């Protein structure tokens, strides 16, 4: 489930942070309207959360659930 999204100026990718459940993700996997370009697993105070960078034109918002295609 998506907790938040961020865009960084000068970067084409959307950064999506949330809690990962289910099958492991890999760079290149296709999600609902997006392709994973990078994955970061959080530790410390953000333990249990994952941020993925996705190449997408689709709108992704907090509360959305992304699934593997």
C-alpha positions in Angstrom: 0.0 0.0 0.0 1.3 3.4 -1.0 1.9 5.8 2.0 3.4 8.7 0.1 4.8 9.7 -3.3 7.6 12.2 -4.1 9.1 13.7 -7.2 12.6 15.1 -7.3 13.2 17.9 -9.8 15.5 16.8 -12.6 14.4 13.1 -12.2 11.8 11.5 -14.4 10.9 8.8 -11.9 8.3 8.9 -9.2 9.4 7.7 -5.8 6.7 5.6 -4.0 7.0 4.7 -0.3 4.9 2.2 1.6 4.8 -1.2 3.1 5.7 -4.1 0.8 3.6 -7.3 1.1 3.5 -10.4 -1.1 6.0 -11.4 -3.8 9.5 -9.9 -3.8 10.0 -7.0 -6.2 12.9 -6.7 -8.8 14.1 -3.9 -10.9 12.3 -4.2 -14.2 9.1 -5.7 -12.8 5.9 -4.2 -14.2 3.3 -2.9 -11.7 -0.1 -1.4 -12.4 0.9 1.1 -15.1 4.6 1.4 -13.9 8.0 -0.2 -14.3 10.3 -0.5 -11.3 13.7 1.3 -11.9 15.2 1.1 -8.3 14.3 -0.3 -4.9 15.4 0.8 -1.4 14.6 -1.1 1.8 14.5 1.2 4.8 16.1 0.4 8.2 16.2 2.3 11.5 13.0 4.4 12.2 11.7 3.5 8.7 12.1 -0.3 9.1 9.5 -2.3 7.3 9.0 0.3 4.6 10.2 0.3 1.0 10.7 3.0 -1.5 10.6 2.2 -5.2 11.4 4.5 -8.1 9.0 3.9 -10.9 8.9 5.1 -14.5 5.2 5.9 -15.0 2.9 8.4 -16.6 0.0 7.2 -14.4 -1.1 9.0 -11.3 -0.2 7.1 -8.1 -1.5 8.4 -4.8 -1.4 7.6 -1.1 -3.7 4.7 -0.3 -3.3 3.1 -3.8 -2.4 -0.6 -3.9 0.1 -1.5 -6.6 0.2 -5.1 -7.9 2.6 -7.0 -10.2 1.4 -7.5 -13.7 
